[in-house]
Amino acid sequence: MNDKLVDASEATVSVFDHGLLYGDGIFEGIRLYDGCVFKLDEHLERLEYSAKAIMLKLAWTRQEISDALCETCRANGLKNGYIRLVVTRGVGSLGLSIKNCDQPQLIIIADTIQLYPQEFYDNGLKIITVPTRRCNPSALPPAVKSLNYLNNILAKIEAQHLGYHEAIMLNDQGYIAECTGDNIFIVHKGELITPAASSGALKGITRDTALAIADELGIPWREANMTRYDVWVAEEVFLTGTAAEIVPIVEIDARVIGNGKPGPVTAKFLESFKRRVSIEGTML
């Protein structure tokens, strides 16, 4: 926290921090594989873009944040894990004005994570579409990875109440935006298709990796407005995310996807992704 290593039990923020009061801040979720931080520069660049978009001036250089992140991993003895990088607006007054918020807070948490059990990677995940809609991109750009996740949390709650781990969120036009915490891809007639950021999808780092893998495999891809019908009739569906990595989907809204098992294209993406994490990282 702010250039100091602090035990988890002593890591606290002020009740006047606008990150707590209003969700005024940004974050990145980053993975650590075998002592290498995956896509660190890409994550830090996105953090900088998010900060600029919400007019939050970072008090640290990219190198300073990178060094602090690696040091936190080393201090926790991590070789494989999950890093949560958070920047809040900082302490301010009880009001929306940011004029008194002159000291942003940098928080780096290094821990472990397993979003889904291994069985879902082996046998696939079943998901549903939920009523809660994704925020309109003209109201809040989805490229900003902000601390205010209430929209996604409500959708997650709806899914969990019905016994599902993940759910599709539509935008206000009825097109698919993303899932509560992951980007979504379909394979249809030899083509890879995913919603665009203009549909409400986050420009995910793992999403970009999947598109690079498609180029590597010679699979044509495009961004498009996707309906629920499009995912129901797809040959394969998979999700991507920093925590989720690449997870196959075998059922959506009670419709079986393909033959009800993870497909061969998804398997190729998983294989390529696992190979990339060991060569596209920053050593601690």
Secondary structure, DSSP 8 states (H G I E B T S, - for coil): -TT----GGG----TTBHHHHH--EEEEEEEEETTEEETHHHHHHHHHHHHHHTT---SS-HHHHHHHHHHHHHHTT-SSEEEEEEEE--B--SSS--TT--S-EEEEEEE---SS-HHHHHH-EEEEE-S-----TTTS-TTS-BS--HHHHHHHHHHHHTT-S-EEEE-TTS-EEEESSSEEEEEETTEEEE--GGGT----HHHHHHHHHHHHHT--EEE----HHHHHT-SEEEEEETTTEEEEEEEETTEE-TTSS--HHHHHHHHHHHHHTTTSEEE-
